[in-house]
Amino acid sequence: MGREMEALKLRVNGTWHEFKVGWDIEPQHTLAYVLREKLGLTGTKISCDTGECGACTVLVDGKATLSCMTVALSLDGHEVTTIEGLGLDDPVVRAFANQCEPGYGTAMQCGFCTPGFVMSAKGLLMENADPSEDEIRHAISGNLCRCGTYPAVMRAVAHAAEDIRNRKGAA
């Protein structure tokens, strides 16, 4: 039988955190719980708590991950990025904030789903800065929006991709 883990070490938004198991956190705690309740990073939303809506999406080692479905202890030594870890100058954040085109609308209405969409888009664009419409659709397919902003979200992701490509070309 394996030795039980005594502590969890996570790098969240560039800062290392350590949690003592049985004291700070319990073995069954999810990453979403640790982020929100232990670190106060409430940009990560918990909506369905069953992995169906994407509101809790964060990046783990650069990959979009449903934090409500991830046991925190499974991430010892890993890097987690939340919406709070992206700057206002991030191309994805800017594209979502600026999206308001006739025929597409705004990428944010009530805003509850926005952090999850942004993090899903960020994960996609870190892997592929020139995604097709189908690749964008697939990347955000796990995110739900009750306000129906999908066309604008698609457009925002496409604009963010264009901005990222233009920045690389200028460098």
C-alpha positions in Angstrom: 0.0 0.0 0.0 1.3 3.5 -0.9 2.3 6.2 1.5 -0.4 8.8 2.0 0.4 12.3 0.8 1.2 14.7 3.6 1.1 18.0 1.7 0.1 19.4 -1.7 2.3 21.9 -3.4 0.8 23.8 -6.3 2.1 26.7 -8.3 -0.9 28.9 -8.9 -0.6 32.0 -11.1 3.2 31.9 -10.6 3.2 31.5 -6.8 3.9 28.3 -5.0 1.4 27.3 -2.3 1.5 24.4 0.1 -1.5 22.8 1.8 -1.2 20.2 4.6 -3.5 17.2 4.0 -5.9 16.7 6.9 -5.3 20.3 8.1 -5.6 22.7 5.2 -7.3 20.4 2.7 -8.9 17.0 2.7 -8.0 14.2 0.2 -11.4 14.6 -1.6 -11.2 18.3 -2.2 -11.3 19.4 -5.8 -9.0 21.9 -7.5 -12.0 24.3 -7.8 -12.6 24.1 -4.0 -8.9 24.8 -3.3 -8.8 27.7 -5.7 -11.9 29.4 -4.5 -12.1 28.5 -0.8 -8.4 28.2 0.2 -6.9 30.8 -2.2 -9.8 33.2 -2.7 -9.6 33.0 -6.5 -13.3 33.3 -7.1 -12.9 34.0 -10.9 -13.0 30.2 -11.2 -16.8 29.6 -11.1 -18.6 26.5 -9.9 -21.9 26.1 -11.5 -22.8 22.5 -12.2 -20.0 20.9 -10.1 -20.3 17.8 -12.4 -18.1 18.8 -15.3 -20.9 19.6 -17.7 -20.7 23.4 -18.0 -17.1 24.5 -18.3 -17.4 27.5 -15.9 -14.6 26.1 -13.7 -12.1 25.8 -16.5 -8.5 26.6 -15.6 -5.2 25.7 -17.2 -3.1 22.9 -15.6 0.4 22.9 -17.2 -1.1 24.9 -20.1 -4.0 22.6 -20.8 -7.7 23.5 -20.3 -8.9 21.5 -17.3 -12.3 21.2 -15.5 -11.3 22.1 -11.9 -14.5 20.8 -10.4 -13.6 17.3 -11.7 -10.0 17.4 -10.7 -8.9 16.1 -7.3 -6.4 18.6 -6.0 -4.0 16.0 -4.7 -3.5 14.7 -8.2 -1.8 18.0 -9.1 1.1 18.0 -6.7 4.0 20.0 -8.2 1.9 21.2 -11.2 1.3 24.7 -12.5 -2.2 26.1 -12.4 -3.4 29.3 -14.1 -6.7 30.9 -13.3 -8.4 33.8 -14.9 -6.8 36.0 -12.2 -3.4 34.9 -13.6 -4.0 36.4 -17.0 -3.2 40.1 -17.3 -5.5 42.7 -18.8 -3.2 42.9 -21.7 -3.6 39.2 -22.5 -4.9 38.9 -26.1 -7.7 36.5 -25.1 -8.9 38.8 -22.2 -8.7 41.8 -24.5 -10.6 40.1 -27.3 -13.4 39.0 -25.0 -13.7 42.5 -23.5 -13.7 44.2 -26.9 -16.0 41.9 -28.7 -19.2 43.7 -29.8 -19.7 43.5 -33.5 -23.0 43.8 -35.4 -24.2 40.4 -36.2 -22.2 38.7 -33.5 -22.9 40.7 -30.3 -20.9 40.8 -27.1 -18.9 37.9 -25.8 -20.0 38.7 -22.3 -23.5 39.3 -21.0 -24.0 38.3 -17.4 -20.3 37.2 -17.3 -20.7 34.1 -15.2 -19.4 31.8 -17.9 -16.8 34.2 -19.3 -13.8 33.0 -17.2 -14.3 29.4 -18.3 -14.6 30.4 -22.0 -11.5 32.6 -21.7 -9.5 29.8 -20.1 -10.7 27.2 -22.7 -9.7 29.7 -25.5 -6.4 30.4 -23.9 -5.6 26.7 -23.7 -6.5 26.3 -27.4 -4.4 29.2 -28.5 -1.4 28.2 -26.5 -1.4 25.0 -28.6 -2.6 26.4 -31.9 -2.4 30.1 -32.7 -4.2 29.6 -36.0 -7.2 27.5 -35.2 -10.0 26.8 -37.7 -13.6 27.6 -36.9 -14.2 23.9 -36.2 -11.2 23.8 -33.8 -12.5 26.9 -32.0 -15.9 25.3 -31.8 -14.5 22.1 -30.4 -12.3 23.9 -27.8 -15.3 25.8 -26.4 -17.8 23.0 -26.8 -17.6 22.0 -23.1 -18.6 25.6 -22.0 -22.2 26.6 -21.6 -23.6 30.1 -21.7 -27.2 30.7 -20.6 -27.1 34.1 -22.4 -26.3 32.5 -25.7 -23.2 34.5 -26.6 -21.7 31.6 -28.7 -21.3 33.6 -32.0 -19.5 36.4 -30.2 -17.3 34.0 -28.2 -16.3 32.3 -31.5 -15.5 35.7 -32.9 -13.5 36.8 -29.8 -11.4 33.7 -30.0 -10.7 34.3 -33.7 -9.7 37.9 -32.9 -7.4 36.7 -30.1 -5.8 34.2 -32.4 -5.2 36.9 -35.0 -3.7 39.2 -32.3 -1.4 36.5 -31.1 -0.2 35.7 -34.7 0.4 39.4 -35.3 2.4 39.8 -32.1 4.6 36.8 -33.1 5.1 38.3 -36.6 6.1 41.7 -35.1 8.6 40.1 -32.7 
